[in-house]
C-alpha cells in the first residue's frame, strides 16, 4: 500500500480499552428522537440499525482523526472547538434578571447610550446643481432675502425653487433620520439653525436648500419605563461579556504564553488588559 497515512490507519494496533466504543441506551433514544422529529414517525428496526451503525462510523473516524492529530492542524476545527468552550462558559455565566434599582443605576452610568437625537420639523426650498450649475447658491441667496421678508410664511415657498424628488415638509424627524435622507453634514447644519426663521443656504448631496425650522425638540434620554426592556437586555449582555472574559482570564492564567520577539511581561499585561 503506497499511501503512508492509509497504511498507518489500517495497520495500527487496535487492542486495548481505549478502542472500545459503547453505544448506550441514551444514545439509542437520542437517535430515535432525532429520527422521529425529522420524519414524524419512529424508525423501523432496520432504520434504527442503520442509525446506530452511522453513529459507530462517526465515532470510529472521529477517534482516528484525533489519534492522527488532525484537530490540531485544522483552523476551522480549532475555532469550532474554541467556540464550543466559549458556549459552555457562557451557559454557566448567565446572570439573573436585574431589578429596577440595578437598571436605574445602569441607565445613570450609560445615559449617552440611550439619548435620543434632536427632533426637528422643517420646510425647505431646493435648488438643483444639475439645473442651475454655479448659479444654484447665488439664486438661493436671492430667494432667501425674499423669504425673510415674508416673516416665516412657508405655504408656497418650495415653488420658488426647483422640483425635489422627496418631500418639502418634514415633521418631528430625528436628526439621525434626516442624516439618512440628506447626509450627515446637512443634518448637523440644520440642527443648529434658529426656529421660526428662513436660513441657509445649506448643502446636501442633492444640491442647495433654504431651511425653515418650525419646531425643535432637544436631545433627551427617554423615560425609564419606555426603555426598561432594552435596558434589561443590554445589562444582561454586558454582564455575560464580563463574566465570559473573567472565565477566559482564569483559563488563560493556567498557561505560560510566549511569543517570539515579545517579552513575557508584555504578554502578561496584554492578557490582563482584556479583562
C-alpha positions as a Markdown table, in Angstrom:
| # | Residue | x | y | z |
|---|---|---|---|---|
| 1 | Unk | 0.0 | 0.0 | 0.0 |
| 2 | Unk | 1.6 | 3.2 | -1.2 |
| 3 | Unk | -0.3 | 5.9 | 0.9 |
| 4 | Unk | 1.5 | 6.1 | 4.3 |
| 5 | Unk | -1.4 | 7.6 | 6.2 |
| 6 | Unk | -3.9 | 5.0 | 5.0 |
| 7 | Unk | -1.3 | 2.3 | 5.7 |
| 8 | Unk | -0.9 | 3.6 | 9.3 |
| 9 | Unk | -4.7 | 3.7 | 9.8 |
| 10 | Unk | -5.4 | 0.2 | 8.6 |
| 11 | Unk | -2.4 | -1.5 | 10.3 |
| 12 | Unk | -2.5 | 0.3 | 13.7 |
| 13 | Unk | -2.7 | -1.9 | 16.8 |
| 14 | Unk | -6.4 | -1.9 | 17.8 |
| 15 | Unk | -6.1 | -3.7 | 21.2 |
| 16 | Unk | -7.0 | -2.1 | 24.5 |
| 17 | Unk | -9.9 | -0.4 | 26.2 |
| 18 | Unk | -9.2 | 2.9 | 24.5 |
| 19 | Unk | -10.6 | 1.4 | 21.3 |
| 20 | Unk | -13.9 | 0.3 | 22.9 |
| 21 | Unk | -17.0 | 2.1 | 21.5 |
| 22 | Unk | -20.1 | 1.8 | 23.6 |
| 23 | Unk | -23.5 | 2.8 | 22.3 |
| 24 | Unk | -25.6 | 3.4 | 25.3 |
| 25 | Unk | -29.4 | 3.2 | 25.7 |
| 26 | Unk | -29.4 | 7.0 | 26.0 |
| 27 | Unk | -27.5 | 7.2 | 22.6 |
| 28 | Unk | -30.1 | 5.0 | 21.0 |
| 29 | Unk | -33.0 | 7.0 | 22.5 |
| 30 | Unk | -31.4 | 10.2 | 21.1 |
| 31 | Unk | -31.1 | 8.7 | 17.7 |
| 32 | Unk | -34.8 | 7.6 | 17.8 |
| 33 | Unk | -35.9 | 11.0 | 18.9 |
| 34 | Unk | -34.0 | 12.8 | 16.2 |
| 35 | Unk | -35.5 | 10.4 | 13.6 |
| 36 | Unk | -39.0 | 10.9 | 15.0 |
| 37 | Unk | -38.6 | 14.7 | 14.9 |
| 38 | Unk | -37.5 | 14.7 | 11.2 |
| 39 | Unk | -39.8 | 12.0 | 9.8 |
| 40 | Unk | -42.8 | 12.3 | 12.3 |
| 41 | Unk | -42.6 | 8.5 | 12.9 |
| 42 | Unk | -40.4 | 6.1 | 14.8 |
| 43 | Unk | -37.6 | 4.3 | 12.9 |
| 44 | Unk | -38.1 | 0.7 | 11.8 |
| 45 | Unk | -35.7 | -1.9 | 13.2 |
| 46 | Unk | -33.7 | -1.8 | 10.0 |
| 47 | Unk | -33.6 | 2.0 | 10.1 |
| 48 | Unk | -32.5 | 2.1 | 13.7 |
| 49 | Unk | -29.7 | -0.4 | 13.0 |
| 50 | Unk | -28.5 | 1.9 | 10.2 |
| 51 | Unk | -28.6 | 4.9 | 12.5 |
| 52 | Unk | -26.6 | 3.0 | 15.1 |
| 53 | Unk | -24.0 | 2.0 | 12.5 |
| 54 | Unk | -23.8 | 5.6 | 11.4 |
| 55 | Unk | -23.1 | 6.7 | 14.9 |
| 56 | Unk | -20.4 | 4.0 | 15.2 |
| 57 | Unk | -18.9 | 5.0 | 11.9 |
| 58 | Unk | -18.8 | 8.7 | 13.0 |
| 59 | Unk | -17.1 | 7.7 | 16.3 |
| 60 | Unk | -14.5 | 5.5 | 14.7 |
| 61 | Unk | -13.5 | 8.2 | 12.2 |
| 62 | Unk | -13.5 | 10.9 | 14.8 |
| 63 | Unk | -11.2 | 8.9 | 17.1 |
| 64 | Unk | -8.9 | 8.1 | 14.2 |
| 65 | Unk | -8.8 | 11.8 | 13.4 |
| 66 | Unk | -7.9 | 12.7 | 17.0 |
| 67 | Unk | -5.2 | 10.0 | 17.1 |
| 68 | Unk | -3.6 | 11.5 | 14.0 |
| 69 | Unk | -3.8 | 15.0 | 15.4 |
| 70 | Unk | -5.9 | 16.3 | 12.6 |
| 71 | Unk | -7.8 | 18.5 | 15.0 |
| 72 | Unk | -4.6 | 20.4 | 15.8 |
| 73 | Unk | -3.7 | 21.4 | 12.2 |
| 74 | Unk | -7.2 | 22.4 | 11.0 |
| 75 | Unk | -8.0 | 26.1 | 11.7 |
| 76 | Unk | -11.8 | 25.6 | 11.2 |
| 77 | Unk | -11.8 | 22.7 | 13.7 |
| 78 | Unk | -9.7 | 24.6 | 16.2 |
| 79 | Unk | -12.1 | 27.6 | 16.0 |
| 80 | Unk | -15.1 | 25.4 | 16.3 |
| 81 | Unk | -13.8 | 23.7 | 19.4 |
| 82 | Unk | -12.8 | 27.1 | 20.9 |
| 83 | Unk | -16.4 | 28.3 | 20.2 |
| 84 | Unk | -17.8 | 25.3 | 22.0 |
| 85 | Unk | -15.8 | 26.0 | 25.1 |
| 86 | Unk | -17.0 | 29.6 | 24.9 |
| 87 | Unk | -20.6 | 28.4 | 24.7 |
| 88 | Unk | -20.0 | 26.2 | 27.7 |
| 89 | Unk | -18.6 | 29.1 | 29.7 |
| 90 | Unk | -21.5 | 31.3 | 28.6 |
| 91 | Unk | -24.0 | 28.8 | 29.8 |
| 92 | Unk | -22.6 | 28.9 | 33.3 |
| 93 | Unk | -22.2 | 32.7 | 33.3 |
| 94 | Unk | -25.8 | 33.7 | 32.7 |
| 95 | Unk | -26.8 | 36.3 | 35.4 |
| 96 | Unk | -30.2 | 36.5 | 37.0 |
| 97 | Unk | -32.8 | 39.1 | 35.8 |
| 98 | Unk | -31.9 | 42.6 | 37.0 |
| 99 | Unk | -34.3 | 44.5 | 39.3 |
| 100 | Unk | -35.4 | 48.1 | 38.9 |
| 101 | Unk | -32.7 | 49.5 | 41.1 |
| 102 | Unk | -30.0 | 47.8 | 39.1 |
| 103 | Unk | -31.4 | 49.1 | 35.8 |
| 104 | Unk | -31.8 | 52.6 | 37.1 |
| 105 | Unk | -28.2 | 52.7 | 38.1 |
| 106 | Unk | -27.2 | 51.2 | 34.7 |
| 107 | Unk | -29.1 | 54.0 | 33.0 |
| 108 | Unk | -27.3 | 56.6 | 35.1 |
| 109 | Unk | -24.0 | 55.1 | 34.1 |
| 110 | Unk | -24.8 | 55.0 | 30.4 |
| 111 | Unk | -27.1 | 57.9 | 29.5 |
| 112 | Unk | -25.5 | 58.6 | 26.2 |
| 113 | Unk | -26.2 | 55.1 | 25.0 |
| 114 | Unk | -29.9 | 55.8 | 25.2 |
| 115 | Unk | -30.1 | 59.5 | 24.4 |
| 116 | Unk | -32.4 | 60.2 | 21.5 |
| 117 | Unk | -31.3 | 62.7 | 18.9 |
| 118 | Unk | -32.6 | 66.2 | 18.4 |
| 119 | Unk | -36.0 | 66.1 | 16.6 |
| 120 | Unk | -36.9 | 68.8 | 14.0 |
| 121 | Unk | -39.9 | 70.0 | 12.0 |
| 122 | Unk | -38.8 | 71.9 | 8.9 |
| 123 | Unk | -39.6 | 73.0 | 5.4 |
| 124 | Unk | -37.1 | 73.5 | 2.6 |
| 125 | Unk | -36.7 | 75.1 | -0.8 |
| 126 | Unk | -34.5 | 73.2 | -3.2 |
| 127 | Unk | -32.0 | 74.5 | -5.8 |
| 128 | Unk | -30.6 | 71.9 | -8.2 |
| 129 | Unk | -26.9 | 71.9 | -9.1 |
| 130 | Unk | -27.8 | 69.9 | -12.2 |
| 131 | Unk | -30.3 | 72.6 | -13.4 |
| 132 | Unk | -28.6 | 75.8 | -12.2 |
| 133 | Unk | -24.9 | 74.7 | -12.0 |
| 134 | Unk | -22.8 | 77.5 | -10.4 |
| 135 | Unk | -25.9 | 79.7 | -10.0 |
| 136 | Unk | -27.6 | 77.4 | -7.5 |
| 137 | Unk | -26.2 | 79.1 | -4.4 |
| 138 | Unk | -26.5 | 82.6 | -5.9 |
| 139 | Unk | -30.2 | 82.0 | -6.7 |
| 140 | Unk | -30.7 | 80.6 | -3.3 |
| 141 | Unk | -29.3 | 83.7 | -1.6 |
| 142 | Unk | -31.6 | 85.9 | -3.7 |
| 143 | Unk | -34.7 | 83.8 | -2.8 |
| 144 | Unk | -33.6 | 83.8 | 0.9 |
| 145 | Unk | -33.9 | 87.6 | 1.0 |
| 146 | Unk | -37.5 | 87.4 | -0.4 |
| 147 | Unk | -38.5 | 84.6 | 2.1 |
| 148 | Unk | -37.1 | 86.5 | 5.1 |
| 149 | Unk | -39.3 | 89.4 | 4.2 |
| 150 | Unk | -42.4 | 87.1 | 4.4 |
| 151 | Unk | -42.0 | 86.7 | 8.2 |
| 152 | Unk | -42.0 | 82.9 | 8.1 |
| 153 | Unk | -44.7 | 82.1 | 5.5 |
| 154 | Unk | -43.8 | 78.7 | 4.2 |
| 155 | Unk | -47.0 | 77.8 | 2.3 |
| 156 | Unk | -45.8 | 78.4 | -1.3 |
| 157 | Unk | -42.1 | 78.7 | -0.6 |
| 158 | Unk | -41.0 | 75.4 | -2.2 |
| 159 | Unk | -42.3 | 76.8 | -5.6 |
| 160 | Unk | -39.6 | 79.4 | -5.5 |
| 161 | Unk | -37.0 | 76.7 | -6.1 |
| 162 | Unk | -36.8 | 73.5 | -8.2 |
| 163 | Unk | -38.8 | 70.3 | -8.0 |
| 164 | Unk | -37.5 | 67.9 | -5.4 |
| 165 | Unk | -37.8 | 64.1 | -5.6 |
| 166 | Unk | -38.6 | 63.8 | -1.9 |
| 167 | Unk | -40.8 | 65.8 | 0.5 |
| 168 | Unk | -40.6 | 69.5 | 1.1 |
| 169 | Unk | -42.1 | 69.4 | 4.6 |
| 170 | Unk | -40.8 | 67.2 | 7.4 |
| 171 | Unk | -42.5 | 66.8 | 10.8 |
| 172 | Unk | -40.9 | 65.6 | 14.0 |
| 173 | Unk | -37.9 | 63.9 | 12.4 |
| 174 | Unk | -34.8 | 62.8 | 14.4 |
| 175 | Unk | -31.5 | 64.2 | 13.1 |
| 176 | Unk | -30.5 | 60.6 | 12.5 |
| 177 | Unk | -33.4 | 60.2 | 10.1 |
| 178 | Unk | -32.6 | 63.5 | 8.4 |
| 179 | Unk | -28.9 | 62.3 | 8.0 |
| 180 | Unk | -30.1 | 59.1 | 6.3 |
| 181 | Unk | -32.1 | 61.1 | 3.8 |
| 182 | Unk | -29.9 | 64.2 | 3.2 |
| 183 | Unk | -26.5 | 63.3 | 4.6 |
| 184 | Unk | -24.7 | 63.8 | 8.0 |
| 185 | Unk | -23.3 | 67.3 | 7.1 |
| 186 | Unk | -26.8 | 68.6 | 6.2 |
| 187 | Unk | -28.3 | 67.2 | 9.5 |
| 188 | Unk | -25.5 | 68.7 | 11.6 |
| 189 | Unk | -26.1 | 72.1 | 9.9 |
| 190 | Unk | -29.8 | 72.3 | 10.3 |
| 191 | Unk | -29.7 | 71.2 | 13.9 |
| 192 | Unk | -28.1 | 74.5 | 14.7 |
| 193 | Unk | -30.5 | 76.7 | 12.8 |
| 194 | Unk | -32.8 | 79.1 | 14.6 |
| 195 | Unk | -36.5 | 78.4 | 14.9 |
| 196 | Unk | -39.1 | 80.5 | 13.1 |
| 197 | Unk | -36.7 | 82.0 | 10.6 |
| 198 | Unk | -35.6 | 81.2 | 7.0 |
| 199 | Unk | -31.9 | 80.2 | 7.0 |
| 200 | Unk | -29.3 | 78.9 | 4.6 |
| 201 | Unk | -28.1 | 78.1 | 2.1 |
| 202 | Unk | -27.4 | 74.6 | 3.3 |
| 203 | Unk | -25.8 | 72.0 | 1.0 |
| 204 | Unk | -26.7 | 68.3 | 0.7 |
| 205 | Unk | -25.9 | 65.6 | -1.8 |
| 206 | Unk | -28.9 | 66.7 | -3.8 |
| 207 | Unk | -28.0 | 70.4 | -4.1 |
| 208 | Unk | -28.7 | 73.6 | -2.2 |
| 209 | Unk | -31.5 | 74.2 | 0.3 |
| 210 | Unk | -33.1 | 77.1 | 2.2 |
| 211 | Unk | -34.5 | 75.9 | 5.6 |
| 212 | Unk | -37.3 | 77.0 | 7.8 |
| 213 | Unk | -37.2 | 75.2 | 11.2 |
| 214 | Unk | -40.7 | 75.4 | 12.8 |
| 215 | Unk | -40.0 | 73.2 | 15.8 |
| 216 | Unk | -37.2 | 71.5 | 17.6 |
| 217 | Unk | -37.1 | 69.0 | 20.5 |
| 218 | Unk | -33.8 | 68.8 | 22.2 |
| 219 | Unk | -31.9 | 65.5 | 22.6 |
| 220 | Unk | -33.0 | 63.6 | 25.7 |
| 221 | Unk | -32.9 | 60.3 | 27.5 |
| 222 | Unk | -36.4 | 58.7 | 27.3 |
| 223 | Unk | -38.3 | 57.8 | 30.4 |
| 224 | Unk | -37.2 | 54.7 | 32.2 |
| 225 | Unk | -40.4 | 52.7 | 31.6 |
| 226 | Unk | -40.2 | 53.3 | 27.9 |
| 227 | Unk | -36.8 | 51.7 | 27.6 |
| 228 | Unk | -36.9 | 49.2 | 30.5 |
| 229 | Unk | -36.8 | 46.1 | 28.3 |
| 230 | Unk | -33.9 | 47.4 | 26.3 |
| 231 | Unk | -32.0 | 48.3 | 29.5 |
| 232 | Unk | -32.5 | 44.8 | 30.8 |
| 233 | Unk | -31.3 | 43.2 | 27.5 |
| 234 | Unk | -28.2 | 45.5 | 27.4 |
| 235 | Unk | -27.4 | 44.9 | 31.0 |
| 236 | Unk | -27.6 | 41.1 | 30.7 |
| 237 | Unk | -25.4 | 41.3 | 27.5 |
| 238 | Unk | -22.8 | 43.3 | 29.3 |
| 239 | Unk | -22.9 | 41.0 | 32.3 |
| 240 | Unk | -22.4 | 37.9 | 30.1 |
| 241 | Unk | -19.5 | 39.5 | 28.3 |
| 242 | Unk | -17.8 | 40.5 | 31.6 |
| 243 | Unk | -18.4 | 37.0 | 33.1 |
| 244 | Unk | -17.1 | 35.3 | 29.9 |
| 245 | Unk | -14.0 | 37.5 | 29.9 |
| 246 | Unk | -13.3 | 36.7 | 33.6 |
| 247 | Unk | -13.7 | 33.0 | 32.9 |
| 248 | Unk | -11.3 | 33.3 | 29.9 |
| 249 | Unk | -8.7 | 35.1 | 32.0 |
| 250 | Unk | -8.9 | 32.3 | 34.6 |
| 251 | Unk | -8.3 | 29.7 | 31.9 |
| 252 | Unk | -5.6 | 31.8 | 30.4 |
| 253 | Unk | -3.8 | 32.0 | 33.7 |
| 254 | Unk | -3.2 | 28.3 | 33.6 |
| 255 | Unk | -0.8 | 28.7 | 30.7 |
| 256 | Unk | 2.7 | 30.1 | 30.2 |
| 257 | Unk | 2.4 | 32.0 | 27.0 |
| 258 | Unk | 5.4 | 33.1 | 25.0 |
| 259 | Unk | 5.5 | 34.9 | 21.6 |
| 260 | Unk | 8.7 | 35.2 | 19.6 |
| 261 | Unk | 10.1 | 38.7 | 19.8 |
| 262 | Unk | 7.8 | 39.8 | 22.6 |
| 263 | Unk | 8.7 | 39.9 | 26.3 |
| 264 | Unk | 6.7 | 37.7 | 28.6 |
| 265 | Unk | 5.8 | 40.7 | 30.9 |
| 266 | Unk | 4.2 | 42.4 | 27.9 |
| 267 | Unk | 2.2 | 39.3 | 27.1 |
| 268 | Unk | 1.0 | 39.1 | 30.7 |
| 269 | Unk | -0.1 | 42.8 | 30.6 |
| 270 | Unk | -2.0 | 42.2 | 27.3 |
| 271 | Unk | -3.8 | 39.3 | 28.9 |
| 272 | Unk | -4.8 | 41.4 | 31.9 |
| 273 | Unk | -5.9 | 44.4 | 29.7 |
| 274 | Unk | -8.6 | 42.2 | 28.1 |
| 275 | Unk | -10.4 | 41.9 | 31.4 |
